[in-house]
Amino acid sequence: MHSTEITLEVNEEFRLVTVRNADTLLSVIRDKLGLTGAKPGCLNGDCGTCTIEVDGNPMKSCLMLAVEAQGSKITTVEGLKYTALQTQFVDKFAFQCGYCTPGFIMNAIALIKQYPHANDMMIKEWLESNICRCTGYKEIEEAVKAALATAQAALRQQ
């Protein structure tokens, strides 16, 4: 099968990779770049375990071809720098097995950036795109609310 070299900007680094036109962004991130935070789950966009940020928006990387991501800014959970949300996930016990946690974090990071004054309904709506089979969503929602409070306090200080 035909392969192409592309350059991807992942976690503020430009990486040259050889891909097939059919390779998903998830498989390239995991198998070629060694970034295993985004997880394969359903592989059809339902579960959200593979969520990353593409140009500031949450994207299920199993649904995007790697060649489509060329020219975009990609952030994976490995590219985060100890965010308030990550701290709150730990403080609020918002995970059990941890398999889905990176996807939830990446989705919620985008929510916080785009809507720093998100209300409870918006939080629930955004979290609907991710599935956790180990725990309820209460702790995850609490972690997102606490991180939003931190973001709002930072905005007030500016």
Backbone torsions as a table, in degrees:
resi	resn	phi	psi	omega
1	MET	NA	147.7	-176.6
2	HIS	-68.9	134.5	176.7
3	SER	-116.2	152.4	-178.4
4	THR	-133.8	142.8	172.1
5	GLU	-89.6	130.8	176.5
6	ILE	-132.0	159.2	175.0
7	THR	-110.0	127.1	177.5
8	LEU	-116.1	137.6	172.6
9	GLU	-95.6	107.2	-177.0
10	VAL	-124.1	123.0	179.0
11	ASN	52.8	44.8	176.1
12	GLU	67.5	19.3	175.3
13	GLU	-124.2	139.1	174.9
14	PHE	-89.5	127.2	-176.8
15	ARG	-126.4	127.5	176.9
16	LEU	-89.8	124.3	-179.7
17	VAL	-134.7	149.8	174.3
18	THR	-99.2	123.9	-176.6
19	VAL	-131.8	157.5	168.2
20	ARG	-88.3	154.3	179.9
21	ASN	-60.1	-24.2	-177.9
22	ALA	-91.2	-3.3	-177.8
23	ASP	-70.3	130.0	176.0
24	THR	-76.4	157.7	176.9
25	LEU	-61.7	-37.4	177.7
26	LEU	-58.0	-49.0	-177.4
27	SER	-65.8	-36.7	179.4
28	VAL	-69.1	-43.9	179.5
29	ILE	-60.2	-44.6	-177.0
30	ARG	-77.4	-52.2	-169.5
31	ASP	-84.2	-33.0	-177.2
32	LYS	-98.3	-32.1	-177.7
33	LEU	-103.8	-9.3	176.7
34	GLY	72.0	19.3	178.8
35	LEU	-98.3	103.0	-169.8
36	THR	-102.3	12.7	177.8
37	GLY	-64.7	-45.1	175.1
38	ALA	-71.6	127.0	-172.7
39	LYS	-109.0	147.0	169.9
40	PRO	-78.3	129.2	176.5
41	GLY	-123.4	-98.4	-178.5
42	CYS	-78.8	-25.1	-177.6
43	LEU	62.0	20.4	175.7
44	ASN	-136.6	16.4	173.9
45	GLY	86.9	6.8	-177.2
46	ASP	-88.7	-33.4	-168.1
47	CYS	-94.9	-29.0	177.9
48	GLY	83.8	3.8	-179.2
49	THR	-67.3	-17.9	-177.9
50	CYS	-99.7	13.4	-174.8
51	THR	-64.9	133.0	174.7
52	ILE	-133.4	179.5	172.1
53	GLU	-105.5	133.8	172.9
54	VAL	-125.0	114.5	-177.0
55	ASP	53.2	39.3	175.6
56	GLY	84.1	-1.4	-180.0
57	ASN	-111.7	142.7	176.8
58	PRO	-66.4	137.4	-179.0
59	MET	-139.5	133.3	173.3
60	LYS	-80.1	108.0	-171.0
61	SER	-68.5	-13.5	175.4
62	CYS	-75.0	-14.9	-178.2
63	LEU	-99.6	-4.9	-176.4
64	MET	-113.9	135.1	175.1
65	LEU	-77.5	145.7	-179.9
66	ALA	-59.3	-39.2	-178.8
67	VAL	-63.7	-26.5	177.4
68	GLU	-72.3	-20.9	-175.3
69	ALA	-86.0	-9.7	179.4
70	GLN	-60.1	130.0	-178.4
71	GLY	91.8	-5.0	178.7
72	SER	-101.3	158.6	175.5
73	LYS	-96.7	117.3	-176.1
74	ILE	-108.9	133.9	174.4
75	THR	-126.6	129.5	174.2
76	THR	-107.9	172.8	-179.6
77	VAL	-59.6	-29.9	178.3
78	GLU	-66.5	-21.0	-179.0
79	GLY	-86.5	-4.6	178.7
80	LEU	-78.3	148.9	-177.2
81	LYS	-114.7	76.6	176.4
82	TYR	46.8	65.0	-178.5
83	THR	-76.9	162.7	175.8
84	ALA	-59.9	-34.6	-180.0
85	LEU	-64.8	-43.5	178.5
86	GLN	-60.9	-42.1	177.7
87	THR	-62.0	-42.6	-179.6
88	GLN	-68.1	-33.4	176.1
89	PHE	-60.5	-39.2	178.0
90	VAL	-71.7	-49.7	-176.9
91	ASP	-61.4	-35.2	-176.8
92	LYS	-96.2	6.0	-179.8
93	PHE	53.2	48.8	-174.2
94	ALA	-88.8	34.4	177.9
95	PHE	-160.3	158.4	170.4
96	GLN	-123.5	-81.8	-179.1
97	CYS	-74.3	-26.7	176.1
98	GLY	91.3	-6.2	-176.4
99	TYR	-61.3	-42.7	-177.3
100	CYS	-87.1	-12.1	-172.4
101	THR	-55.9	-46.9	179.2
102	PRO	-57.7	-39.0	178.6
103	GLY	-64.5	-43.5	176.7
104	PHE	-61.7	-44.4	-178.6
105	ILE	-62.5	-44.8	-178.7
106	MET	-65.9	-38.3	177.7
107	ASN	-65.9	-45.2	-178.2
108	ALA	-70.4	-33.4	176.1
109	ILE	-60.1	-44.2	178.5
110	ALA	-63.7	-40.7	176.9
111	LEU	-58.7	-48.3	-177.5
112	ILE	-63.0	-41.1	179.1
113	LYS	-66.6	-43.7	-175.4
114	GLN	-80.7	-33.1	-176.3
115	TYR	-135.2	73.8	-177.2
116	PRO	-65.0	-10.7	177.4
117	HIS	-113.5	30.2	-178.7
118	ALA	-58.3	140.5	177.4
119	ASN	-95.8	178.0	-176.7
120	ASP	-58.0	-40.3	-178.6
121	MET	-65.3	-41.1	179.3
122	MET	-65.9	-40.5	177.9
123	ILE	-59.4	-49.6	179.7
124	LYS	-59.5	-42.4	-179.2
125	GLU	-61.9	-45.0	-179.9
126	TRP	-67.3	-37.3	-177.7
127	LEU	-74.7	-14.6	179.2
128	GLU	-62.6	-20.7	-177.3
129	SER	-82.9	0.5	178.3
130	ASN	-123.4	144.7	-178.7
131	ILE	-119.1	135.3	172.1
132	CYS	-123.6	129.9	-179.0
133	ARG	-99.6	-5.9	-174.6
134	CYS	-98.6	-28.3	-171.7
135	THR	-141.4	168.6	173.2
136	GLY	-78.6	172.4	-176.2
137	TYR	-92.4	-5.6	-176.5
138	LYS	-57.1	-48.5	-178.6
139	GLU	-66.2	-36.4	178.4
140	ILE	-65.5	-45.5	177.8
141	GLU	-60.4	-41.6	178.7
142	GLU	-63.2	-39.6	178.4
143	ALA	-64.0	-42.3	179.6
144	VAL	-65.9	-43.3	178.7
145	LYS	-60.7	-43.0	179.8
146	ALA	-65.4	-40.1	178.1
147	ALA	-67.7	-36.9	175.9
148	LEU	-63.1	-40.3	178.2
149	ALA	-61.4	-40.1	177.0
150	THR	-64.0	-43.1	179.6
151	ALA	-64.8	-40.4	179.8
152	GLN	-66.1	-40.0	177.8
153	ALA	-63.3	-40.0	179.1
154	ALA	-65.8	-37.5	178.1
155	LEU	-65.5	-38.2	179.1
156	ARG	-65.2	-31.8	-177.9
157	GLN	-77.6	-15.4	-177.2
158	GLN	-78.7	NA	NA
